[in-house]
């Protein structure tokens, strides 16, 4: 039996207690349409096993979710004729996580979709990047 949180909406979807528009399922993952889509075809992929987010998810569940996201993305390209895909995994409220069950957004992109993701990259300073790399090196 899968570990579940009785108060988690995504666990309730996995259990069939809440309806969803499922598009893919295997033994470890479930993919379904996002009810608040950013673009036409926006879907979510979740591990069936409950975890809050990337910090505590089982590595095998994360790998399975990303494999499913790839299958879904290819289907979106082939059947929805999208021109690209964004995948997004948010962990914790500061990163825009609102449902606390690990999930990957698979967002089809179209040249006229009007979606502007909140990122404005700026060139990094060499010494700062080197210092950060040192802190993060295994």
C-alpha positions in Angstrom: 0.0 0.0 0.0 1.2 3.5 -0.8 1.9 6.0 1.9 -0.7 8.7 1.8 -1.6 11.9 3.7 -5.4 11.8 4.5 -5.5 15.6 4.1 -3.6 15.8 0.8 -5.7 16.6 -2.3 -3.3 14.7 -4.6 -3.3 11.6 -2.3 -7.1 11.8 -2.6 -6.8 11.9 -6.4 -4.5 8.8 -6.3 -7.1 7.0 -4.1 -9.9 7.9 -6.5 -11.7 10.0 -3.8 -11.5 13.1 -5.9 -12.1 13.0 -9.7 -9.4 14.1 -12.1 -8.7 14.1 -15.8 -6.1 11.4 -15.9 -3.7 11.2 -18.9 -1.1 8.7 -17.8 -0.6 6.2 -15.0 1.9 3.5 -14.0 2.7 1.7 -10.8 4.6 4.7 -9.4 3.1 7.8 -11.0 -0.1 9.5 -12.1 -0.5 12.4 -14.6 -3.6 14.5 -14.9 -4.7 17.9 -16.2 -4.0 20.9 -14.0 -7.4 22.5 -13.0 -5.8 26.0 -13.1 -3.8 25.7 -16.4 -1.1 28.2 -17.3 -1.4 27.2 -21.0 -3.6 24.8 -23.1 -2.7 21.3 -22.0 -0.9 22.1 -18.7 -0.6 18.8 -16.7 0.8 17.6 -13.4 2.8 14.5 -12.8 2.9 13.1 -9.2 4.5 10.2 -7.5 1.7 8.0 -6.0 3.7 7.8 -2.8 3.2 10.9 -0.7 6.1 13.2 0.0 6.0 16.9 0.6 8.5 18.0 -2.1 12.0 17.4 -3.6 13.6 17.5 -0.2 11.9 14.4 1.2 10.8 12.5 -2.0 12.2 9.1 -2.6 14.8 9.4 -5.4 13.1 6.5 -7.3 9.8 8.4 -7.1 11.4 11.5 -8.5 13.0 9.6 -11.3 9.7 7.9 -12.1 7.9 11.3 -12.1 10.4 12.8 -14.6 10.2 9.7 -16.9 6.4 10.1 -16.9 6.8 13.9 -17.5 8.9 13.0 -20.6 6.2 10.6 -21.9 3.5 13.3 -21.4 5.7 16.0 -23.0 6.2 13.9 -26.1 2.5 13.3 -26.3 1.9 17.1 -25.9 4.3 17.8 -28.8 2.8 15.2 -31.0 -0.9 15.6 -30.3 -1.3 19.3 -29.2 1.4 20.6 -31.6 3.0 22.7 -28.9 6.3 24.3 -29.9 8.1 23.6 -26.6 7.7 22.4 -23.0 8.5 23.9 -19.6 8.8 21.5 -16.7 8.7 23.0 -13.2 9.0 21.5 -9.8 8.4 23.9 -6.9 9.4 23.2 -3.3 8.1 25.3 -0.5 5.9 28.4 -0.6 8.7 30.8 -1.5 9.2 28.8 -4.7 5.4 28.9 -5.5 4.5 25.5 -4.1 0.8 25.5 -3.1 0.0 21.8 -2.9 2.4 20.0 -0.6 2.7 16.7 -2.5 5.7 16.4 -4.8 4.6 17.2 -8.3 6.1 18.2 -11.7 4.3 20.7 -13.9 4.4 19.9 -17.6 3.5 23.1 -19.4 3.1 23.1 -23.2 4.4 26.2 -24.8 3.1 28.0 -27.9 4.5 31.1 -29.5 1.3 33.0 -28.8 0.5 31.7 -25.3 1.4 34.9 -23.6 3.0 33.1 -20.6 5.9 35.0 -19.1 7.7 33.0 -16.4 9.1 35.1 -13.5 12.7 34.9 -14.4 15.0 37.7 -15.5 18.5 36.2 -15.7 21.5 38.5 -15.2 25.1 37.8 -15.9 26.8 36.2 -12.8 30.0 37.7 -11.2 32.9 35.2 -11.6 34.1 35.3 -8.0 30.6 34.9 -6.6 29.9 31.9 -8.9 33.2 30.3 -8.0 32.4 30.8 -4.2 29.0 29.3 -4.7 30.4 26.4 -6.7 32.8 25.7 -3.8 30.0 25.7 -1.3 27.9 23.3 -3.4 30.7 20.9 -4.6 30.3 17.4 -3.3 
